[in-house]
Amino acid sequence: MFYHGGMGVEYREEPCKVALNRVKGMPFAWSLNPYMGCVHRCTFCYVRAFERRADRPSDHRYGTSIRVKVNVAERLRAELARASWRGEGVAIGAATDPYQPAEGRYRLTRACVEALRDARNPFHVITRGPLIVRDAELLADAASRADVSVTFSVPTVDDEVWRTTEPGTAPPRQRLRALRVLVDAGVRASVGMAPLLPGLSDHPDSLARVVAAAREAGACGIWANLLYLRPGTREHFLDCLARDWPELLPAYERLYARGAYLPAAESAPVKEEVRRLAKQHGVRDRRTVARRAPASDEQLSLLTPA
């Protein structure tokens, strides 16, 4: 067991029985998470809902205990080598950020990427962590052998909204600089504006700032999803909202009165505005290196629930 000094985070080094988890109803067949739990502690994190269903803490305690799957790369290589493996796409980081600070010590995500590269297996990485730049050359090598892409989650470039709702993450502009490094290395890297928060990061000027910043960084694509609040996430997020922006609480209670998702009448115009802005700013794949045909941004938008 390893403790990260000064952050009050417990790291539990535990082996895993399997590396790949079967996924249904998504544009990828398998997910891979070298770590479970995330020190980013975003107030809106959808994984809090999964934690609650598993009878684990979904409130402020989430992110204080991280499971480190110390043998995950070895298990992954064994699973990729099976005669029954069909080389289906793998999403890395669908449940927890694979480039959170623990990766700096354990390098499990890197070891998994190496395994996928060696197997010439397609994969997609979802992250808020600029630490990924350390693996830029490795990701470029993997992308020369299979369909590989990366999504950086950047829902806002507003400092107040970022600091308040994503307390453990790197600044949005730092993520965009990391995106530039990957694109320059030949990796298809896009921006996911997820989750957009009603009244905080969904107004047109806020959307335009993110799209413009993504274009400046060289993003190969951009998409958006709105916040959704399942039990576990809902209670924690609304408690934080009542503390930080109490004037918005009645509007959220009205918007989410019927369930976890915003009504289409509220969410569709925001997504359409992002698509319009992307077209206006010319956000598209501008890499000059040889590349494989990527999945569409509409498909990739399903990788990060919001």
MORATA-V405021 format. One record per backbone hydrogen bond with DSSP energy under -1.0 kcal/mol. NH is the residue of the N-H (numbers start at 1). CO is the residue of the C=O. Records with the same first field share a line. If there is no record, write none. Layout:
BEGIN
NH=CO + CO
END
This chain:
BEGIN
2=11
4=9
7=4
10=64
11=2
12=66
14=68
21=31
23=29
30=89
31=21
32=91
36=67
43=165
45=42
48=45
49=46
51=47
52=48
53=49
54=50
55=52
56=51
62=59
64=61
66=10
67=36
68=12
69=34
70=68
72=69
75=71
76=72
77=73
78=74
79=75
80=76
81=77
85=82
90=122
91=30
92=124
93=32
100=97
103=100
104=101
105=102
106=102
107=103
111=107
112=108
113=109
114=110
115=111
116=112
117=113
118=114
119=115
120=117
121=116
123=147
124=90
125=149
126=92
127=151
132=129
133=130
134=131
135=132
136=133
139=135
140=136
141=137
142=138
143=139
144=140
145=142
146=142
149=123
150=188
151=125
152=190
153=127
154=192
162=158
163=159
164=160
165=161
166=162
168=40
169=166
175=171
176=172
177=173
178=174
179=175
180=176
181=177
182=178
183=179
184=180
185=181
186=183
187=182
190=150
191=221
192=152
193=223
194=192
196=225
200=197
201=197
207=203
208=204
209=205
210=206
211=207
212=208
213=209
214=210
215=211
216=212
217=213
218=215
219=214
220=189
223=191
225=193
227=196
229=260
233=230
234=230
236=232
237=233
238=234
239=235
240=236
241=237
242=238
243=239
244=240
245=241
248=245
252=248
253=249
254=250
255=251
256=252
257=254
266=263
267=263
268=264
271=267
272=268
273=269
274=270
275=271
276=272
277=273
278=274
279=275
280=276
281=277
283=278
300=296
301=297
302=299
303=300
END
